[in-house]
Structures are given as C-alpha cells and as structure tokens.
Amino acid sequence: MPMQSPRWLPWLSPPAAIVGAWFIGVQALNGGFWSVLFIAVICAILPAVGYRLAVRFYGRTDTTLGHGG
C-alpha cells in the first residue's frame, strides 16, 4: 500500500512559507525579492520533507492524527 501523507500537511506549507520568508528573508538577511522568494520556496517544501523523514526514521504509526481526523 503506498504511503499517503496526512490531510493537514498541504495546509502547513503556506504559513511556513510566510513565516520563513518574513523572519529569515526580511528580518535576518534584509534581502531583496529573489532572496525572500527563495527562502519562501524552501520553507514551503520543508513540512513535506520533514514528514517524509519522520516516517522513514520513526516508522509509520496508525493514529488518527496521521490520517487527518
């Protein structure tokens, strides 16, 4: 059976991109448009990558949180 990501995972990417772009790109680096955009793209991808790494290292558990409810 193929691994299915939780239903809440796509909703985590836009807030992660906004917070990452604001905090890292604007506050820490005082970056321009391209650096803020690059940081936002990286931060938007991180929740999915983190989920895949967590499943790989800790194994999949059959919980209701993992299935989205």
C-alpha positions, -999 to +999 in steps of 0.1 A: +000+000+000+015+034-010+022+058+018-003+086+020+006+119+036-018+134+063-046+156+050-035+186+070+000+186+055-007+208+025-023+235+048+010+237+066+031+249+037+017+284+031+020+295+067+055+280+068+065+299+037+051+332+050+067+329+084+100+317+069+101+345+043+093+372+068+116+360+096+146+348+076+144+368+044+132+402+057+143+404+093+176+384+094+190+389+059+173+422+049+170+405+015+156+416-018+128+400-038+147+370-050+162+360-017+129+363+000+112+342-027+139+316-025+136+313+013+097+311+009+100+282-015+124+263+007+102+269+038+071+257+018+088+224+009+102+218+045+069+204+060+066+177+034+103+168+036+101+167+074+071+144+073+089+120+049+120+119+071+099+113+102+082+084+086+114+070+074+132+072+107+104+066+132+081+044+111+045+049+103+021+047+132-016+043+126-030+071+145-060+093+138-037+124+136-017+108+108-048+102+088-063+136+093-090+130+118 
